[in-house]
Amino acid sequence: NPQNLSNITWAFATAGDSHPEVFKKIGDHIAGLNSLDSFKAQALSNIAWAYSVANVPSEGLFNECFAGACSSKEETFPEEELRQLHQWQLWQQELKSGMELPHSLKEKCRNAFISSSYSESKLQNDVVDELKAIGLDLEVEVLLESGYRVDALV
């Protein structure tokens, strides 16, 4: 069942337990399926996010078939799932896998990622204040090309 596979990988990643052997078995199982048509958008994004968080590559799973399955569900991904796919896409770039989502979906993912709200913590403000007090010229809350934000940039 696609949702069960998604739930298992999501749970391991959320718990901080990568268990590469479990991810490998699940990835091999999914890659061995004839298609990913039965996978809903949430299952695809959760699996992609879980593998990226666990940092367990799976060339057999993350291929043109996977990107095509995501593309076919492009209009059904809510914001949270688009953000998960953006993190997966950044991970693929880090791995230099050459695997990319179609341009329109990639843009939607990045836009969802950078539009998510953020808040400054008291600790962050205290650190910025101390760095300024010692004379450093800082930029605060800098948005990087990746979509991630840096609290303070010297």
N, C-alpha and C positions, 0 to 999 in steps of 0.2 A: 504494500500500500504506500503510495508516494507520500502521504501526509505523515505516516509513521516514520519513514526514512528521514524526512525533514525534521521531525520532532526529535529523533535520536541525535542527529548531528547538531542541531541547535542546542539541545540540553548539554551535550559534552562541551561544546564551545563556550556556552554561557557559564558552565561550572569551572572553566579554565583547565579542563582535562582534554588534551588533544588526542590521546590514545591513537597514534597513527595507524595501528593495525586495524582498529575499528573503522576509521575513516577510509582506509584502503579497501576493506571488504565492501563497505557500503558503496564507495565510488565504483568499484569493479562491477557490483551488482547493477547499479543504475546504468553504467556504460554498456552493460550487456543487454539492456532492454532494446526492443525494436524501435521504440520512439519515446519521446518525453511528452506526448500529447496528453497523457492522463495526469500530468503534473500541473497543479494550479500555480498561479503566479506566486503565491505565498510560499509554496513548497520550493520553487526554484530559487527565490531570493533567500530564503532561510538556509538552504543548502549552500549556496554560493557564499553567503556571509559566514556560515559556520566553518567552511574549509579555509576561508581567508583568516579568520580569527585563530583557528587552530594551526594555521600555517602548514597545511598538509596538501601539497600539490597533487593534482589528479589529471594528467593529460588525457586519459581515457574518458573522463567525465566532462571536463571543461574543454569542449571542442566546438566545431561549427554547429553540430546538432544542438548543443546546449544554448549557444548564442541564438540560434534559430528559434528554439522553443521560447526563449525570453522575448525575442522580437515579435513572435506571433501573439504574445500576451501583453504587448507594450501598452495598450490602452487600459489594461486592467490593474496595473500595479499602483497601489496607493503610495503616498509620499514615503512612509517608513520603509517600504520594500524597495523603492527606488534608491533610498539612501544606502540600504544594504548592498544593492547591486553596484553602487558607486564605490563602496569600500572594496568589493570584490574586484572591480575593474582596476582600482589603484594597486591592489595586490598582484594582479596579472601583469601590470606594468613593471612592478618591482621584480617579479620573477623573470621578466623579459620573455614571456611565453608567446607573445605575438597574438594572443587571443583578445579580441575586442568585441564589444557589443556594437551593433549597428549605430551609426552616427546619431540618428534621431533619439534613440533610446539612451545612448551615452550622455547626450546633452540633457535629457530629462532627469537622468540620475544625478548629474552634477548640480543642476539647478535645484533639485530637491535637497541635496546635501548642503549647499551653501545657504539655502533659505531657512534652514532649521534654526530655531532660536538658540541663543546661548546666553549665559549670564556670568558676570564677573563675580568671583568669590572674594570674601574678605581677605583671605590669604593672598590672592592674586593682587588685589589693590595695595596691600601692605608691602609686598615685594616691589611692586612698581614704585611706590612712594619712596622706599629705601634706595632703590637704584637711582631715582631722580635726585635724592638727597645727597648722593655721593658724586653728583655732577654728570651722570650719563644722560644723553639725549635719546629718548625712546619713542618708538611707535608702539601704540597699544592696540591689541586686537587686530592683528594684521592677517588678512585673508590671503592665503597662498594659492597658487595656481591649482593645486590638488583639490582645493576646497576646504582643507583644514585651516584652523585659525591658530596663530601663535599669540600667546598672552602678551608678550613684550619682545620687541626686536630692537637691538642696539644698532 
